[in-house]
Amino acid sequence: MKCKVHWIIDGIVELETESLEEAEKLISVHLNEFVSRQPDLTEKLGARAIQGKAFLPGSEDQEGLQISVVDHGDDSD
């Protein structure tokens, strides 16, 4: 059976910078350097994009959290 898997790696880092833009740039540079040293991410796992958005700590921390549950099925149902 041929199927596709859409995968996401999610993370939050807290750092001190002068601006949100600086924080985004620092993380972008670090992640792009990492990905360039990991050809399996693009060649075998099909990675196409890195996306991020800086925000100020506070209520967004809790509001932005999402929990996903994957049901693989259970024969005992």
C-alpha positions as CSV (number, residue, x, y, z in Angstrom):
1,M,0.0,0.0,0.0
2,K,1.3,3.4,-0.9
3,C,0.6,6.1,1.6
4,K,2.0,9.5,2.7
5,V,2.9,10.7,6.2
6,H,2.7,14.4,7.1
7,W,5.0,14.8,10.0
8,I,5.8,17.8,12.2
9,I,8.6,18.4,14.6
10,D,7.5,21.0,17.2
11,G,9.5,22.9,19.8
12,I,9.8,26.0,21.8
13,V,13.0,27.7,22.9
14,E,13.3,30.6,25.3
15,L,16.2,33.0,24.8
16,E,17.2,36.6,25.5
17,T,17.3,38.9,22.4
18,E,16.7,42.6,21.7
19,S,13.7,41.9,19.5
20,L,11.3,39.1,18.2
21,E,12.9,39.4,14.8
22,E,16.4,38.8,16.2
23,A,15.1,35.7,18.0
24,E,13.5,34.4,14.8
25,K,16.7,35.0,12.9
26,L,18.9,33.3,15.4
27,I,16.8,30.2,15.5
28,S,16.4,30.2,11.7
29,V,20.2,30.3,11.2
30,H,20.7,27.5,13.7
31,L,18.0,25.2,12.2
32,N,19.0,25.8,8.6
33,E,22.6,24.9,9.5
34,F,21.4,21.8,11.2
35,V,19.2,20.7,8.3
36,S,22.0,21.3,5.8
37,R,24.1,18.8,7.8
38,Q,21.3,16.2,7.8
39,P,20.6,15.2,4.2
40,D,18.2,12.4,5.4
41,L,15.8,15.0,6.5
42,T,15.2,16.1,2.9
43,E,16.2,13.1,0.9
44,K,14.6,10.3,2.9
45,L,12.0,12.1,5.1
46,G,10.9,14.6,2.6
47,A,11.4,17.8,4.7
48,R,10.4,20.8,2.7
49,A,10.1,23.7,5.1
50,I,11.0,25.1,8.5
51,Q,8.5,27.5,10.0
52,G,8.6,29.5,13.2
53,K,7.2,32.6,14.9
54,A,8.6,34.4,17.9
55,F,6.3,35.6,20.6
56,L,6.5,37.1,24.1
57,P,6.1,34.6,27.0
58,G,2.7,34.6,28.6
59,S,-0.8,33.5,27.8
60,E,0.2,32.4,24.3
61,D,2.3,29.6,25.9
62,Q,-0.9,27.8,27.1
63,E,-3.3,28.9,24.3
64,G,-1.0,27.6,21.6
65,L,-0.6,24.1,22.9
66,Q,-2.3,21.3,21.0
67,I,-2.5,17.7,21.9
68,S,-2.8,15.1,19.2
69,V,-3.9,11.5,19.7
70,V,-3.3,8.9,17.1
71,D,-5.6,5.9,17.2
72,H,-3.9,2.9,15.8
73,G,-7.0,0.8,16.5
74,D,-7.3,-2.0,19.0
75,D,-8.6,-5.4,18.1
76,S,-10.1,-5.8,21.6
77,D,-12.8,-3.2,20.9
